[in-house]
Amino acid sequence: MAAENTRTPTKVSARNPICRLCGESKESLYLIKVFGNAGLSKEISKKEELSGRICITENDTRSKVLCRTCVSFVNKMYELFINKVQKQQEEFEEFS
């Protein structure tokens, strides 16, 4: 018989909202508000929209928080791939 996941799920509440990307419930300590100071300064909304193709707005009725793991992944996607592709396209346009 296969081993079952024995992790106890975290209760979803105002104190433990869910990450908009992975859907995991985390303590607010491990979440970043997309439109909070940290989220705005890191341009999380812009980076997530370009890399994940999900538009999170301030008026959105769904979760507007991301867990630190997803924020890290979005930043890596943006910095390592999206940003590189955009710069390359700009170079192509300059030489055209």
C-alpha positions as CSV (number, residue, x, y, z in Angstrom):
1,M,0.0,0.0,0.0
2,A,1.3,3.5,-0.9
3,A,2.3,5.8,1.9
4,E,-0.3,8.5,2.4
5,N,0.5,12.1,3.0
6,T,0.4,12.5,6.7
7,R,0.8,16.3,6.8
8,T,-2.0,18.0,8.6
9,P,-3.5,20.7,6.4
10,T,-3.4,24.3,7.7
11,K,-6.8,25.7,8.3
12,V,-7.7,28.5,5.8
13,S,-8.6,31.7,7.6
14,A,-7.9,35.4,7.6
15,R,-4.8,34.6,9.6
16,N,-3.8,31.7,7.2
17,P,-4.9,32.8,3.7
18,I,-4.0,30.8,0.7
19,C,-1.3,31.5,-1.9
20,R,-2.9,32.7,-5.2
21,L,-0.5,30.6,-7.2
22,C,0.1,27.3,-5.4
23,G,-3.2,27.3,-3.3
24,E,-1.4,26.3,-0.1
25,S,-2.6,27.8,3.1
26,K,0.2,29.4,5.1
27,E,0.6,31.5,8.1
28,S,0.6,35.2,7.1
29,L,4.2,35.3,8.2
30,Y,5.1,33.3,5.1
31,L,3.0,35.3,2.7
32,I,3.6,38.5,0.7
33,K,0.7,40.8,-0.1
34,V,0.9,41.6,-3.8
35,F,-0.2,45.1,-3.2
36,G,1.5,45.6,0.2
37,N,4.8,47.6,0.5
38,A,7.0,44.5,-0.2
39,G,4.9,43.3,-3.1
40,L,4.8,46.7,-4.7
41,S,8.5,47.4,-4.3
42,K,9.4,44.0,-5.8
43,E,6.8,44.5,-8.6
44,I,5.3,41.1,-7.9
45,S,2.1,41.8,-9.8
46,K,4.0,42.7,-13.0
47,K,6.4,39.9,-12.8
48,E,3.7,37.3,-12.0
49,E,1.6,38.5,-14.9
50,L,4.5,38.2,-17.3
51,S,5.7,34.8,-16.1
52,G,2.5,33.2,-14.9
53,R,0.0,34.8,-17.2
54,I,-2.4,35.5,-14.2
55,C,-3.5,39.1,-13.7
56,I,-3.9,39.9,-10.0
57,T,-5.6,43.3,-9.5
58,E,-6.3,45.3,-6.3
59,N,-10.0,44.8,-6.9
60,D,-9.7,41.1,-7.3
61,T,-12.0,39.0,-5.1
62,R,-9.6,36.1,-5.0
63,S,-6.5,35.8,-2.9
64,K,-4.0,38.7,-3.3
65,V,-1.1,37.0,-1.4
66,L,1.7,34.8,-2.6
67,C,3.8,32.5,-0.5
68,R,7.5,33.2,-0.3
69,T,8.3,30.0,-2.3
70,C,6.1,31.2,-5.2
71,V,7.5,34.7,-5.0
72,S,11.0,33.3,-5.2
73,F,10.0,31.2,-8.2
74,V,8.3,34.1,-10.0
75,N,11.4,36.3,-9.4
76,K,13.7,33.6,-10.9
77,M,11.4,33.1,-13.9
78,Y,11.3,36.9,-14.5
79,E,15.0,37.5,-14.0
80,L,16.4,34.4,-15.8
81,F,13.9,34.1,-18.6
82,I,11.3,36.8,-19.2
83,N,13.8,39.7,-18.7
84,K,16.3,38.0,-21.0
85,V,13.8,37.4,-23.7
86,Q,12.5,41.0,-23.5
87,K,16.1,42.4,-23.8
88,Q,16.7,40.2,-26.8
89,Q,13.6,41.4,-28.5
90,E,14.7,45.0,-28.0
91,E,18.0,44.2,-29.6
92,F,16.3,42.6,-32.6
93,E,14.2,45.7,-33.0
94,E,17.2,48.0,-32.8
95,F,18.9,46.1,-35.6
96,S,15.9,45.8,-37.8
